[in-house]
Each structure stands twice: as C-alpha cells, then as structure tokens.
Amino acid sequence: MAGSTFVVNRLDLKKMLAMLKVNDKSIDELEANLNRLHRHVNAVSFAGMLQKVGLKQGDITNVFRRMGIDDISITEIFNALDEEKINETFGKIVVLSIE
C-alpha cells in the first residue's frame, strides 16, 4: 500500500456514508475537513475521520474495500490508527524527564 493513491468520487462517498446511516451534518463536516486538506488525506487520518462521524471498524473496512483497498492494507491502516491512539494516550499519562 505504501505510496498507493486511492480515489473516491465525492458523491459516491456521500452515498456510502448515507447508506451507513451517517447523518447529513456529519457528512458535511467530513467533506469540509477534506476540503480544508485540499481533498488529499492519508488513509490513517481518513479512518480516524470516519470514526469521528460514528462509523465502526467494520463499516470503515467496507468503505475502504469499495475504494479498492485490499484487506492487508486495511489491517495496516487500523494498526497504524491504533498505534497513534496509544501514543496520544501514553503521552497524556506519562511525563518523562531524562537528565
């Protein structure tokens, strides 16, 4: 997956999200976030965005599959997302001072 680019049509994405019962306000917020990023985002960040609008891992997996991303890459995306969350949480809990 490294270096791969996947494209999804804006209308197709909206339809997918609506089918997954994401409300219009959340879809509009997601689209606004993507527009701020000039419609280019890495897959890990995109997975995080989809989680923030209420999608579960299985639904996000289906979105990625419809975009043409293979299961091995999807697993890598979720592993990276989990690692980011662990690092964020760990940084909030532990403060280290090395002298």
C-alpha positions, 0 to 999 in steps of 0.5 A, a space after each residue: 500500500 505504501 505510496 498507493 493513491 486511492 480515489 473516491 468520487 465525492 458523491 459516491 462517498 456521500 452515498 456510502 456514508 448515507 447508506 451507513 446511516 451517517 447523518 447529513 451534518 456529519 457528512 458535511 463536516 467530513 467533506 469540509 475537513 477534506 476540503 480544508 486538506 485540499 481533498 488529499 488525506 492519508 488513509 490513517 487520518 481518513 479512518 480516524 475521520 470516519 470514526 469521528 462521524 460514528 462509523 465502526 471498524 467494520 463499516 470503515 473496512 467496507 468503505 475502504 474495500 469499495 475504494 479498492 483497498 485490499 484487506 492487508 492494507 486495511 489491517 495496516 491502516 487500523 494498526 497504524 490508527 491504533 498505534 497513534 491512539 496509544 501514543 496520544 494516550 501514553 503521552 497524556 499519562 506519562 511525563 518523562 524527564 531524562 537528565 
